[in-house]
Structures are given as structure tokens and as C-alpha cells.
Amino acid sequence: MRPTALVLVHGAQHAGDCWEPTVEEIQRHSPDTPVLAVDLPGRRGTPADLATVDLADWMDSVVEQIDAAGLDEVVVVGHSMAGITVPGAVARLGAQRVRRMILLGASVPPEGRSILDTLTGPLHWYAARAARRGVPAPPMPMLLARRSFCNGMTPEQRRFVLDRLYGDSSRIPAQKVSRADLPREIPRTWILTLRDRAQTPAAQRKSIEALGGVDEVVELDTGHDAMVSAPAELAALLVDRCRDAVSR
């Protein structure tokens, strides 16, 4: 059996490459830890029609990529809008394979609600407009992306993020979400990004409540894209939880 692996799931407007700075830190400090940064359908190595792809396709794709990589036991990490993708993928994998679920600056709507029901401010306007139009959303305008994702970053980090924005499904943010099948025995960690503009700490605490609680909240003093702005700190947190999962 292979060691417990870290599976990293990106959110809206991103792809698996957003994790590159953190993956480098993980490999530097724990080279024996397998890492998989998935591309959700409609991005890079996972082609799909963004006009028709739905949330079930995203969840299934995460499981398929884990299986294709030959990963037996995993810690699954979800950033931002992966708050609706990861719980479903974890439920499909089950408690025998998932050693821990970690959500990072995530958005989790109440049971039976959608991401659109939780967004506020410019991000809600942008997502709602795309949903009304019924066509795939293009990459976010640079000013909105910079405000939402890049506060507190160096110029080099900002360029990294803004050069890696992707078009998105306009349907998925409006889909209703259920977590009825999510096993409660799987430990849950929430990484609370304290300077987050896309998902404020207050919004994240509402998401924790909507999820039904977590086993631990770890505060990280950074903005939304912590995998770019604080890769060393985030990598240390993830590796520690992965090692703890092995000892369970």
C-alpha cells in the first residue's frame, strides 16, 4: 500500500496549477508524500464542455483521478468553491480511503442551497450574471481577480495568479448541494484565511456551521489564494495533517 497522499482540489477560476508553489514546498519538506493536484473538468488536462458540465461530473472526476493515480488512502484538500466539490468526492471515496478532509478558505452553502446563495458583493454579481446568461463564464476581469485573490501578495505572486485564470461553468454555482452521504467519522479541518476578501472569515464561519462543524480550525494570516501567498506555511499544515492521518 502506498503512503497516504495529499489530493489538492482547486476552486473557481483556477486549475491544478494554482497549487504549484505549495506542491514545491511539500516536496521539499516531505519528499515521500505523494501529491495529486487535480484539474476539474473543463481545464487543462481534463477537457469538458463548460456549457454542460455539472457538479456530479466534478465530484466523479476527482475520484477518477485519484483512482488513476493509484492512491489508496488520501487526505483531500479543497480550496474556495471546492467546498461543494470535495464533500461529494469524499462521500464517494468513503471513510476507508479518506483519512481527513481539509477545507481552505472555502465556501459551503447550507444543505439544499447553492454557492450563489452564499456569495456577496462583486463575486455574487459576477457569478449571478454568468448564471443568468447561461453560457460559460470567461476568466474573471483582472481588477476583480486581483481584489478577490491577490491581497497581500508580492508582485511576482500576483502575476502567478493572474496568469492562471480559467473560464468556468456558469451552471455549477447555481446547483443545489446535498451532503447527506458525507461520513461524519472522517476528521475535518478548516484552514481559516484571516485576510480573505473572497471568503471573509465571517463567511467562512457560516460555511463551517453549514457543513455541520469541523474538528479543528487552523488560522492562517493570509488572503484567499493561500497556496500562492503562503505556500511554506500551508505546506507545513498539510504535511502535518497527512502524517497525523497515518498514525490514526
C-alpha positions in Angstrom: 0.0 0.0 0.0 1.3 3.4 -0.9 1.7 6.2 1.7 -1.2 8.4 2.5 -1.4 11.0 -0.3 -2.4 14.7 -0.4 -5.1 15.4 -3.0 -5.5 19.1 -3.8 -8.7 20.4 -5.4 -8.9 23.9 -6.8 -11.9 26.3 -6.8 -13.5 28.5 -9.3 -11.4 30.4 -12.0 -8.4 28.2 -11.1 -6.9 24.9 -12.1 -4.5 22.4 -10.6 -1.5 24.6 -11.4 -2.6 27.1 -8.7 -1.1 24.6 -6.2 2.4 24.6 -7.7 4.1 26.8 -5.1 2.7 24.7 -2.3 3.5 21.4 -4.0 7.1 22.5 -4.3 7.2 23.2 -0.6 5.5 19.8 0.2 8.1 18.0 -1.9 10.9 19.9 -0.3 10.0 19.1 3.2 8.3 15.7 2.8 9.5 14.1 -0.5 7.9 10.8 0.3 4.4 12.3 0.5 2.5 11.6 -2.8 0.7 14.7 -4.1 -2.0 15.0 -6.7 -3.3 18.4 -7.8 -6.4 17.6 -9.9 -7.7 19.6 -12.8 -11.5 19.7 -12.7 -13.4 19.0 -16.0 -13.0 21.9 -18.4 -9.4 22.8 -17.5 -6.0 21.8 -18.9 -5.6 18.1 -18.8 -9.3 17.3 -18.1 -11.3 18.5 -21.1 -15.0 19.0 -20.9 -17.7 21.3 -22.2 -18.2 24.1 -19.7 -21.7 24.7 -21.0 -22.9 21.2 -19.9 -20.6 20.0 -17.2 -22.2 19.8 -13.7 -21.2 19.3 -10.1 -21.6 15.5 -10.3 -19.0 15.5 -13.1 -16.6 17.4 -10.9 -17.0 15.0 -8.0 -16.7 12.0 -10.2 -13.6 13.4 -11.9 -11.8 13.9 -8.5 -12.5 10.2 -7.7 -11.4 9.1 -11.1 -8.1 11.0 -11.0 -7.4 9.5 -7.5 -8.0 6.0 -8.8 -6.0 6.6 -11.9 -3.0 7.7 -9.8 -3.3 4.5 -7.8 -3.8 6.3 -4.4 -5.3 4.1 -1.7 -5.5 6.4 1.3 -5.8 10.1 0.9 -6.2 13.4 2.7 -8.4 15.6 0.4 -7.9 19.3 0.4 -10.4 21.7 -1.1 -9.9 25.4 -1.8 -12.7 28.0 -2.2 -15.6 26.7 -4.3 -14.2 23.2 -3.8 -16.3 23.4 -0.7 -19.0 22.0 -2.8 -16.9 19.5 -4.8 -14.8 17.9 -2.1 -17.5 16.7 0.3 -19.2 14.9 -2.6 -16.0 13.3 -3.7 -15.1 12.3 -0.1 -18.6 10.7 0.2 -17.9 8.7 -3.0 -14.5 7.5 -1.7 -15.7 6.7 1.8 -14.1 6.6 5.2 -12.0 3.6 4.3 -9.9 5.7 1.9 -10.2 9.3 3.1 -8.1 9.9 6.2 -9.0 13.6 6.6 -10.9 16.3 4.7 -9.4 19.8 4.8 -11.2 22.9 3.5 -9.2 26.1 2.9 -10.9 29.4 2.6 -13.9 27.5 1.3 -17.5 28.3 0.6 -20.1 25.7 1.8 -23.8 26.5 1.4 -26.4 25.2 3.7 -27.9 21.8 2.9 -30.0 22.1 -0.2 -28.7 25.5 -1.2 -26.2 26.7 -3.8 -23.0 28.7 -3.8 -24.9 31.6 -5.3 -26.9 31.7 -2.1 -23.7 32.3 -0.1 -21.7 34.8 -2.2 -21.8 38.5 -1.6 -20.5 41.7 -3.1 -18.8 41.7 -6.5 -18.3 37.9 -6.7 -22.1 37.4 -6.3 -22.7 39.9 -9.1 -20.2 38.2 -11.4 -21.5 34.6 -10.7 -25.2 35.6 -10.8 -24.7 37.4 -14.1 -23.0 34.4 -15.7 -25.7 32.1 -14.4 -28.4 34.3 -15.9 -26.7 34.4 -19.3 -26.4 30.6 -19.3 -23.1 30.4 -21.0 -19.6 29.5 -19.7 -18.1 32.4 -17.7 -14.8 33.8 -19.1 -11.8 34.4 -16.9 -12.6 37.0 -14.3 -11.7 40.6 -15.0 -8.2 41.3 -13.8 -9.2 44.0 -11.3 -11.8 41.8 -9.7 -9.5 38.8 -9.6 -6.7 40.9 -8.1 -9.0 42.3 -5.4 -10.5 38.9 -4.6 -7.5 36.6 -4.7 -4.3 38.6 -4.5 -4.3 40.9 -1.5 -1.1 40.8 0.5 0.8 39.2 -2.4 4.2 40.2 -3.8 4.1 41.4 -7.5 5.6 38.0 -8.6 2.8 36.1 -6.7 0.1 38.3 -8.2 1.4 37.7 -11.7 1.4 33.9 -11.0 -2.3 34.0 -10.1 -3.5 36.4 -12.7 -1.6 34.5 -15.5 -3.5 31.3 -14.5 -7.2 32.3 -14.5 -9.6 30.0 -16.3 -13.1 30.1 -17.7 -15.7 28.4 -15.7 -19.1 26.7 -15.7 -21.9 29.2 -15.1 -24.3 26.4 -14.1 -22.5 24.9 -11.1 -22.7 27.9 -8.8 -26.5 27.7 -9.1 -26.7 24.0 -8.4 -28.3 22.9 -5.1 -25.9 20.9 -2.9 -26.6 18.0 -0.6 -24.1 16.4 1.8 -26.4 13.7 3.2 -23.9 11.0 2.3 -20.8 12.6 3.8 -19.4 10.2 6.5 -19.2 12.1 9.8 -16.4 9.8 11.1 -13.9 11.4 8.6 -12.0 14.1 10.5 -12.5 17.6 9.3 -10.0 20.5 9.3 -10.8 24.1 8.3 -8.0 26.5 7.4 -9.4 29.9 8.1 -7.7 32.6 5.9 -7.8 35.7 8.1 -7.3 38.3 5.4 -9.5 36.7 2.8 -11.6 39.1 0.6 -13.3 36.4 -1.5 -14.4 34.4 1.5 -14.2 36.6 4.6 -13.6 35.0 8.0 -17.2 35.7 8.9 -18.4 34.0 5.7 -16.1 31.0 6.4 -17.5 30.6 9.9 -21.0 30.5 8.4 -19.7 27.8 6.0 -18.3 25.8 8.9 -21.8 25.9 10.5 -23.4 24.9 7.2 -21.1 22.0 7.0 -22.2 20.8 10.4 -19.0 21.7 12.2 -15.3 20.7 11.9 -12.9 19.0 14.3 -10.3 21.8 14.2 -10.0 25.4 12.9 -6.5 26.5 12.0 -5.9 30.2 11.4 -3.6 31.3 8.6 -2.8 35.0 8.3 -3.1 35.4 4.6 -5.6 36.2 1.8 -7.7 33.9 -0.3 -5.1 32.2 -2.5 -3.0 30.9 0.4 -1.4 28.2 -1.8 0.4 31.1 -3.6 0.7 33.8 -0.9 1.8 31.4 2.0 3.0 28.2 0.4 5.5 27.2 3.1 3.1 27.7 6.0 0.3 25.9 4.1 2.5 23.0 3.1 3.6 22.5 6.7 0.0 22.4 7.8 -1.0 19.9 5.2 2.0 17.6 5.7 1.4 17.6 9.5 -2.2 16.6 9.0 -1.2 13.9 6.5 1.3 12.5 9.0 -1.4 12.6 11.7 -3.7 10.7 9.4 -1.1 7.9 9.0 -0.9 7.5 12.8 -4.7 7.2 13.3 
